[in-house]
């Protein structure tokens, strides 16, 4: 039996938390595990906020890569594409009502921090609107969240990897994500 979307999200959150802890320990910093955020809770609350405003959206980014590929990978935040015609004021109000704090607003994104500390980024780009329409819902227990289609996620990642304005480390991660989505999933038992 294959894992549910919620189980994939739990694995991704665990990998992220583990990596944050290892990095902090290696740097001599102290990080309590409870301060690593709650990806599943943040995603569910974001879904409830967006549903309350009737804003079309889809799960994208590293969490979506993990769900589609079955290979959890650490990711700093939860990314959602939001319809470019969405009412930003209504979104801000709904997210605040659902326990989020606004941390930044830009031409193509709105950044929040969930009550657990988990960062949530809303990407607002007309190029994503058709992809949002094609997204299929996944069940997260107390919420259903539209997940961007694998082919659309590959296109998004290829576009991001080709963006010269993007930081090189992010472009390389995007290229690796494309390979994961195409099926080049590592086996922990394989050799070099």
Buried (B, 14 or more C-beta within 10 A) or exposed (E): EEEBBBEBBBBBBBBBBEBBBEEBEEEEEEBEEEEBBBBBBBBBBBBBBBBBBEBBBBBBBBBBBBBBBEBBBBBBBBBBBBBBEBEEEBBBBBBEEBBBEEEEEEEEBBBBBBBBEBBBBBBBBEEBBEBBEEBEBBEBEEBBBBBBBBEBBBBBBBBBBEEEEBEEEEBEBBBBBBEBBEEEEEEEEEEE
